[in-house]
Amino acid sequence: EFFYKGQRTASFRRHRTPNRVCPPTPLHSASMGMFSKAPSAEVKAKHVVVIGAGLAGAGMARIADKAGFKVTVIERRTGSVYKAGGSRGINDPEWAMTKMLVPIRALVSGSESKRVQNDVVAIDAASKTISLSSGGTLEYDYAVVAVGAQNLSPAEPPLGVYNLAGIREHYEHVSAAIKAAKKIVVVGGGAVGMETAGYTRDHIDASVSMTVVHSGPFLIDASLKGVEPKTLEAFSARILKQSADAKIDIVLNRRVTSMGAADAPGGYKWMDGSEFTVELDNGTVLTADLVLWCIGSRSNAPQMMPESSMEPGSKLIKVNRKLEVEGMEGVFAIGDCTNIKEPKLLTLARSKVGLPPGTPEGHADVVLANLITLAAGKPASKEWVTPLTKLQIAIPITKKVGGSAIGVPNFAAGLKGGAFEFFAFTHWMSTGQKYVTFVGG
């Protein structure tokens, strides 16, 4: 789990409610200032389309709606998926369906606002229209792209799986494979890979073998770019020791050559218990009956954005400091799909509205300020500045051995399920809803 100092919330336990969908919770009083005045006629006349209802998009849609804009939210899934809890979700499908999947129906409440479950195939900035996969189009005054990135692991439902039944089937199938497996190989020793290995280790018999294959010399290295080498080495060594204590074997500086992401649809390979080989680049051959593929993520933006607005190679959307998309007037982008040079953290992308006092502004708050300015006939002026705060990271391994952390006490990494509950709660809270069981729609 990643978060920035000053962005933690009060305990989620006080907000637990019976298993039913409840009305939206009121915005936190500390964030109400921007909505204290009646919206201007200019704002009420403008239509904002938010593409994507992940943490960034959900916050963006909600605050634009509260500010008085006509808002349309386009989301291809039935609900907003709290991705960080995926390593628990594949071991606990019921938790995945009731806590990871956040309903989007309460995001917008304005009389002229709406939500659309569909996929966007193109944005035409010249005509200010959005083309949908269903064949329809939507006109807009301003558009905000918040499509994030597809996690290449079983922690997130795969592309093409967008409704409740399909999402449930995905998590239940992965969970069943984990329960039946005897030899598990996790490909990728980053944050998702190690959390997946650790949480899975807690849910399988001690006789089941588990091996993590990582291409780098240090675990979690992609998440700790910029950290001084001594700190990275010590952190990795601590996780190596805890992994050994948890009976998780680690193979560093090796790549899997006998399979790729295409061979693990949905982020895993399971052949009904049949064993198969996993070959490494040094000729080593591992035997497995389940492979969990946990290597990075891929931008969801290319399918809808013109090539001129994409950063070559990374396929991230090029934005300026005002979060305007390069070459697309009236179009903004926020969150993981942008090329902003900063850690890809949910706490930077989401809105501060609805969260406790002291929570820094996120991408969504900057865009809202610029939308209001544009609606008034003035050029966008508010710029995004990445908070200069101390990075904190906590990687849970197992309940028995705990976990490792930088910037927070090590015991914070050992909270395991409690940590997942805590951050799932903040996702629900940021969408203005009580932390309850999602029963669909």
C-alpha positions in Angstrom: 0.0 0.0 0.0 1.2 3.5 -0.8 0.1 6.8 0.7 1.5 10.2 1.4 2.0 11.7 4.9 -1.1 13.6 6.0 -3.5 11.6 3.9 -4.5 8.9 6.4 -8.1 9.0 7.6 -9.8 8.1 10.9 -10.5 4.4 11.6 -12.8 2.7 9.2 -14.4 0.7 12.0 -16.6 3.6 13.1 -18.1 3.6 9.6 -19.1 0.0 9.2 -22.8 -0.5 8.6 -25.1 -3.5 7.9 -24.8 -5.3 4.6 -26.9 -3.0 2.4 -26.4 -0.1 0.1 -26.9 3.2 1.9 -27.4 6.7 0.6 -24.3 8.8 -0.1 -22.6 10.2 3.0 -22.3 14.0 3.1 -19.2 15.7 2.0 -16.7 16.4 4.8 -17.4 19.8 6.2 -13.8 20.9 5.7 -14.1 20.4 1.9 -17.4 22.2 1.5 -16.0 25.7 0.9 -15.9 25.4 -2.9 -19.6 24.4 -3.0 -20.9 27.0 -0.5 -22.1 29.3 -3.3 -24.8 28.6 -5.8 -23.2 27.6 -9.2 -23.1 30.3 -11.8 -25.3 30.2 -14.9 -22.1 29.6 -17.0 -21.2 26.5 -14.9 -24.7 25.1 -15.0 -24.8 25.4 -18.8 -21.6 23.4 -19.4 -21.5 19.6 -19.9 -18.5 17.7 -18.5 -17.9 14.1 -19.5 -15.7 12.1 -17.2 -14.2 9.0 -18.8 -13.4 6.3 -16.2 -14.7 5.9 -12.6 -11.7 4.6 -10.8 -10.5 6.6 -7.8 -9.5 9.6 -9.9 -12.5 9.6 -12.1 -15.0 8.9 -9.4 -13.7 11.9 -7.4 -13.7 14.1 -10.5 -17.3 13.3 -11.4 -18.5 13.8 -7.9 -17.0 17.2 -7.4 -17.9 18.5 -10.9 -21.5 17.4 -10.2 -21.5 19.2 -6.8 -20.1 22.3 -8.4 -23.1 22.5 -10.7 -21.9 21.2 -14.0 -24.0 18.7 -16.0 -21.9 15.6 -15.7 -21.9 12.3 -17.6 -19.7 9.5 -16.2 -18.6 6.8 -18.7 -17.4 3.6 -17.0 -17.2 0.3 -18.7 -17.5 -1.7 -15.5 -20.5 -2.1 -13.3 -18.6 -0.5 -10.4 -15.4 1.2 -9.6 -12.7 -1.4 -8.6 -10.5 -0.7 -5.7 -7.4 -2.3 -7.3 -5.0 -2.2 -4.3 -7.1 -4.8 -2.6 -6.8 -7.3 -5.4 -4.2 -9.5 -3.7 -6.8 -10.1 -1.0 -9.6 -10.3 -3.5 -8.2 -13.3 -5.3 -8.0 -15.2 -2.0 -11.3 -13.9 -0.7 -13.9 -13.5 -3.5 -16.7 -12.5 -1.3 -14.6 -9.6 0.1 -13.7 -8.6 -3.5 -17.4 -8.4 -4.5 -18.6 -6.6 -1.5 -15.7 -4.2 -0.6 -13.5 -3.9 -3.7 -16.3 -3.1 -6.1 -17.7 0.3 -5.3 -21.1 1.3 -7.0 -21.0 4.3 -9.2 -24.7 5.1 -9.1 -24.3 7.7 -6.3 -21.4 9.6 -7.9 -23.7 12.2 -9.6 -27.0 13.4 -8.3 -27.7 16.5 -10.3 -30.9 16.5 -12.3 -29.1 16.7 -15.6 -26.2 14.4 -14.7 -26.0 10.7 -15.5 -23.8 7.7 -15.8 -23.2 5.5 -18.9 -21.8 2.0 -18.8 -19.9 1.8 -22.0 -16.5 2.0 -23.6 -15.0 5.0 -25.3 -13.3 4.4 -28.7 -12.4 7.9 -29.7 -12.4 11.6 -28.6 -12.7 14.3 -31.3 -11.6 17.6 -29.8 -12.5 19.5 -32.9 -16.1 18.5 -32.9 -16.2 18.0 -29.1 -17.7 14.6 -29.4 -17.0 11.2 -27.9 -17.6 8.0 -29.8 -18.8 4.9 -27.8 -18.3 1.2 -28.5 -22.0 0.8 -28.7 -22.0 3.1 -31.8 -23.4 6.2 -30.1 -21.8 9.6 -29.6 -21.8 12.2 -26.8 -21.3 15.9 -27.1 -19.3 17.7 -24.4 -18.0 21.1 -23.5 -15.2 19.7 -21.4 -13.9 16.1 -21.1 -11.7 14.6 -18.4 -9.9 11.3 -19.2 -9.4 9.2 -16.1 -9.0 5.7 -17.5 -6.0 4.7 -15.5 -4.0 1.6 -16.3 -4.8 -2.1 -16.5 -3.0 -4.0 -13.9 -1.3 -7.1 -15.5 -2.1 -9.4 -12.7 -5.1 -11.4 -11.4 -5.7 -8.7 -8.8 -7.7 -6.8 -11.4 -10.5 -8.2 -13.5 -9.2 -8.6 -17.1 -10.2 -6.5 -20.1 -13.6 -7.5 -21.4 -14.9 -8.5 -18.0 -17.1 -5.6 -17.0 -20.3 -6.9 -15.3 -20.9 -8.3 -11.9 -21.3 -11.9 -13.0 -18.0 -11.8 -14.9 -16.1 -10.1 -12.2 -17.3 -12.6 -9.6 -16.5 -15.5 -11.9 -12.9 -14.1 -12.3 -12.2 -13.8 -8.6 -13.9 -17.1 -7.7 -12.0 -19.0 -10.5 -8.6 -17.6 -9.3 -9.4 -18.4 -5.7 -10.4 -22.0 -6.6 -7.1 -22.4 -8.5 -5.1 -21.1 -5.5 -6.9 -23.5 -3.2 -6.3 -26.5 -5.4 -2.7 -25.6 -6.4 0.4 -27.5 -5.1 3.2 -25.6 -6.9 2.7 -21.8 -7.3 5.0 -19.5 -9.2 4.5 -15.7 -9.0 6.1 -13.8 -11.8 7.1 -10.3 -10.6 8.6 -9.2 -7.3 7.2 -5.7 -7.3 4.6 -4.4 -4.8 1.7 -6.3 -6.4 3.7 -9.5 -6.8 4.9 -9.6 -3.2 1.6 -8.7 -1.7 0.0 -11.4 -3.9 2.6 -13.9 -2.8 2.2 -13.0 0.9 -1.5 -12.9 1.1 -1.8 -16.1 -0.9 0.7 -17.8 1.4 -1.6 -17.1 4.3 -4.4 -18.9 2.5 -2.7 -22.1 1.4 -1.3 -25.1 3.2 2.3 -25.1 4.3 3.0 -28.0 2.0 2.3 -25.9 -1.1 5.5 -24.6 -2.7 5.7 -20.9 -3.7 8.4 -19.2 -5.8 8.6 -15.6 -6.8 10.6 -14.8 -10.0 11.8 -11.2 -10.3 13.9 -9.7 -13.1 15.7 -7.1 -11.0 18.4 -7.4 -8.4 16.1 -6.0 -5.6 12.5 -6.6 -4.8 10.0 -3.7 -5.1 12.6 -1.7 -7.1 10.2 -0.2 -9.6 8.2 1.4 -6.7 11.4 2.8 -5.1 13.0 4.7 -8.0 15.0 7.6 -6.6 15.5 6.0 -3.2 19.2 5.8 -2.3 20.8 2.4 -3.1 21.6 1.6 0.5 18.0 2.0 1.6 16.7 0.0 -1.4 19.2 -2.8 -0.7 18.3 -2.9 3.0 14.5 -2.9 2.3 14.8 -5.7 -0.2 17.0 -7.7 2.1 14.4 -7.4 4.9 11.7 -8.6 2.6 13.9 -11.5 1.4 14.4 -12.6 5.0 10.7 -12.4 5.8 9.8 -14.3 2.6 12.2 -17.1 3.5 10.6 -17.3 7.0 7.2 -17.5 5.3 8.4 -20.3 3.0 8.3 -18.1 -0.1 11.3 -18.8 -2.4 12.7 -15.8 -4.2 14.6 -15.9 -7.5 16.3 -12.5 -8.5 17.8 -11.3 -11.7 15.9 -13.8 -13.8 13.2 -13.5 -16.5 10.6 -16.1 -17.5 11.1 -17.0 -21.1 8.7 -19.8 -21.7 5.5 -17.7 -21.3 4.3 -14.1 -21.4 1.2 -12.1 -20.4 -0.7 -13.5 -23.4 -0.2 -17.0 -22.0 -1.7 -16.0 -18.7 -5.1 -14.4 -19.6 -6.6 -12.8 -16.6 -3.2 -12.7 -15.0 -2.9 -16.4 -14.2 -2.3 -19.8 -15.9 -4.1 -22.8 -14.5 -4.6 -26.1 -16.3 -7.0 -27.8 -13.9 -4.2 -29.1 -11.7 -1.9 -30.3 -14.5 1.7 -29.4 -14.0 3.7 -27.5 -16.6 7.2 -26.0 -16.9 8.3 -22.4 -16.4 11.6 -21.8 -18.0 14.0 -18.9 -17.0 16.5 -17.0 -19.1 19.5 -18.9 -17.5 18.1 -22.3 -18.4 16.5 -23.1 -15.0 13.2 -24.9 -15.3 10.6 -24.6 -12.6 7.6 -26.9 -12.3 4.2 -25.3 -11.5 0.5 -26.0 -11.6 -0.4 -22.3 -11.1 1.3 -19.2 -12.3 0.2 -15.8 -11.1 1.5 -13.1 -13.5 2.1 -9.8 -11.6 4.2 -7.7 -14.0 3.4 -4.0 -14.1 0.5 -2.3 -15.8 -0.6 -1.0 -19.2 -2.2 2.4 -20.0 -5.8 2.2 -20.9 -5.6 5.4 -23.0 -4.3 4.4 -26.5 -7.6 3.1 -27.8 -9.3 6.5 -27.5 -6.6 9.1 -27.8 -4.9 10.5 -31.0 -1.3 9.4 -31.4 -0.2 13.0 -31.2 -1.4 13.3 -27.6 0.4 10.2 -26.5 3.9 9.9 -25.2 5.9 7.6 -27.5 6.8 4.3 -25.8 4.9 4.7 -22.6 1.6 5.3 -24.3 0.7 7.8 -21.5 -1.2 11.0 -22.2 0.8 14.1 -22.6 -0.4 16.8 -20.2 0.8 20.3 -19.1 0.9 21.5 -15.5 -2.7 22.5 -15.8 -3.5 18.9 -16.7 -4.7 19.9 -20.1 -4.1 17.3 -22.8 -1.6 18.4 -25.4 -3.2 19.3 -28.7 -6.8 18.8 -27.4 -8.5 22.0 -26.3 -11.0 21.4 -23.5 -9.7 18.0 -22.7 -8.0 17.1 -19.4 -6.4 13.9 -18.1 -5.7 12.8 -14.5 -4.3 9.8 -12.7 -2.2 6.9 -13.9 -2.9 7.5 -17.6 -0.9 10.7 -17.6 2.8 11.3 -18.3 3.3 13.4 -15.1 6.7 12.5 -13.7 5.7 11.4 -10.2 4.8 8.2 -8.4 1.6 6.6 -9.7 -0.3 6.9 -6.4 -4.0 6.9 -5.8 -3.6 9.6 -3.2 -2.3 12.0 -5.8 -5.0 11.5 -8.4 -8.2 11.6 -6.3 -10.0 14.6 -5.0 -9.6 15.8 -1.4 -13.3 16.4 -1.2 -15.0 14.1 1.3 -11.8 13.2 3.0 -10.6 14.5 6.4 -9.1 18.0 7.0 -5.4 18.3 5.9 -5.8 16.0 2.9 -3.8 17.7 0.1 -5.4 18.5 -3.2 -5.3 15.9 -6.0 -5.4 16.0 -9.7 -9.2 16.2 -9.7 -9.3 19.3 -7.5 -6.9 21.2 -9.9 -9.0 20.2 -12.9 -12.2 21.4 -11.2 -10.7 24.8 -10.6 -9.7 25.1 -14.2 -13.2 23.9 -15.4 -14.8 26.7 -13.4 -12.4 29.2 -14.8 -13.0 28.1 -18.3 -16.7 28.2 -17.9 -16.4 31.8 -16.8 -14.7 32.6 -20.2 -11.1 32.8 -18.8 -8.1 30.6 -19.6 -7.2 27.8 -17.2 -4.7 28.9 -14.7 -4.4 26.5 -11.8 -1.3 24.3 -12.0 -0.6 20.9 -10.5 2.4 20.7 -8.2 3.3 17.3 -6.8 3.4 17.5 -3.0 6.9 17.5 -1.5 6.2 14.9 1.1 7.9 11.9 2.4 7.2 8.6 0.5 5.8 5.9 2.7 5.5 2.3 1.6 4.4 -0.8 3.5 4.5 -4.3 2.0 2.7 -7.0 4.0 4.1 -10.5 3.7 2.2 -12.8 6.0 0.4 -12.5 9.3 3.1 -14.6 11.1 6.2 -12.8 9.8 4.6 -9.3 9.3 6.0 -7.1 6.6 8.5 -4.3 5.8 8.0 -0.6 5.5 9.8 2.7 4.7 8.5 5.9 6.3 6.1 4.2 8.6 6.7 1.6 11.5 7.2 -1.9 10.2 4.2 -3.1 12.2 2.0 -1.1 9.8 2.9 -3.5 7.1 1.8 -6.4 9.2 -1.8 -5.3 9.5 -2.6 -7.5 6.5 -6.4 -7.7 6.0 -6.8 -4.6 8.2 -4.7 -2.5 5.8 -6.8 -3.6 2.9 -10.0 -2.8 4.8 -8.6 0.6 5.7 -7.8 1.7 2.1 -11.0 0.2 0.7 -12.9 2.3 3.2 -11.1 5.5 2.0 -12.2 4.5 -1.6 -15.8 4.3 -0.6 -15.5 7.5 1.4 -14.0 9.5 -1.5 -17.1 8.5 -3.6 -19.4 9.8 -0.9 -20.8 6.5 0.1 -20.9 4.5 3.3 -18.6 1.5 3.5 -21.2 -1.3 3.0 -21.8 -4.4 0.9 -22.3 -3.7 -2.8 -25.4 -5.6 -4.0 -25.2 -4.6 -7.6 -26.3 -1.9 -10.1 
